[in-house]
């Protein structure tokens, strides 16, 4: 069994690859909840839904969010009323949100809700919000403190970030689904997907007890770089690294995760940094991490899993 | 100014007629909230929305609810997920529900929310939920206690009713919009629309202090019969009257309202009951109350208003 920590699009690509390599029930995906918010009365779970739609084969790949073959009747009518239309929700996407509201009204926890939803979509791998409690990313920028979606969608990630807060993380608890995976004797490795370290992975790691629980599982923890040729494939990762005064490189990401990970998968465009990463105590593999198609997603997933098996589990890291 | 108490379809017909006869700002419609419920995470206001859509000219007349030219993309997708699809919401209808959720999340009361919505729909007459608090009709039937929509939509109004409760009515307060209308020196009459007395009007009258406030306005209160030729035009009014052991007649409706009304508009098919109604102290007019088209709605509205002017305000009724 593999536990993968993931965010949105980039993470979902590797998750899809992992789902092709692993047995159907051998993959548990812990999804970032820092992007979640309540909008138009509905709970919106962007990273969960992107992962769900990707694994269900109904994601809109070009758009990078939402479902393929969508229509926009409700959103058009909402716009005509002068309602908030900055966060696009297609009609089929709205149906999922209404279904989630129904399940929540029946009293289901976030992870129980997620379980019903992925079954209805015919998705075998377990996808769970990282926590059942609310953890919300607040982005402190030169335009003031913004909730994540206001920063990301409304302001198109343009304001400069000087600090991130993961509200609720200190009192939240890891999903029981994740705890069960960490206790499972068949757990072989924990993979950190090539997601934004600050906006997608850190909100998971900030959950109370998360780092200790991950280290305590006693299996290699391997992160895959989201940086290729000193840039991010998509999204504001590189921009945020610059704003934080970090070099835009896989090595800087490896350093960011240094007190947690045993292995790091660096992109081949940055192979020169391999020795420096290994010198920091982290085993390093160099791979082509850009995933153009499903074959490349599967290929990278297989290589990451093979690498995790040979990673040396570091000792003495603080938990 | 006219204050009209109304429910769904039948009431909305007369309301449309009144809106054609009166100056744009001279009509205030107090709408039943007993049918309202929270469904799929959204507040559903069936009678308000029917009145709104009717006055905005976008109602689906054949269907009797919802908007014309609707599509069902979200509902179809919800059905595909196995979600609750017994209460139909079209895509444009969903947009209104999302907009309402947005306004509610901004902290607007029900009447303030209603005000924004009717302005966005270009509806001049004031339409307000009868109360800002939750008043919910519970239907006690031979199939057990059912919330209104479960009785009405899910069970198609088939179970036999033996009692109705208007949960929350004893502690609810009339909408401030209605109180303002009742205090307005230009108020000329209060009209009770030809809506279901038990399911549409009584949930309004049950609101704490409502009857006293209506009588205290000192203007004639006139009810229009929902019964024509010993039957209801649509809906379960006649069935419920039988279940309550009442004759199915306008006269029985007049008797039901007897301690409140000054005048009653009887259908011409039941003209024989006029003397009995007048003997009970209620002034009675006989009209053609069936409204096939907009001309007949306007005609009836004009006749009801003319009748209200000549109604004798009864003295000594308990408030």
Interface residues (C-beta under 8 A of the other chain):
Chain A: X38 X40 X41 X42 X43 X71 X73 X74 X75 X76 X77 X78 X80 X81 X82 X83 X84 X91 X92 X94 X95 X96 X97 X98 X99 X100 X101 X102 X104 X105 X117 X120 X121
Chain B: X38 X40 X41 X42 X43 X71 X73 X74 X75 X76 X77 X78 X80 X81 X82 X83 X84 X91 X92 X94 X95 X96 X97 X98 X99 X100 X101 X102 X104 X105 X117 X120 X121
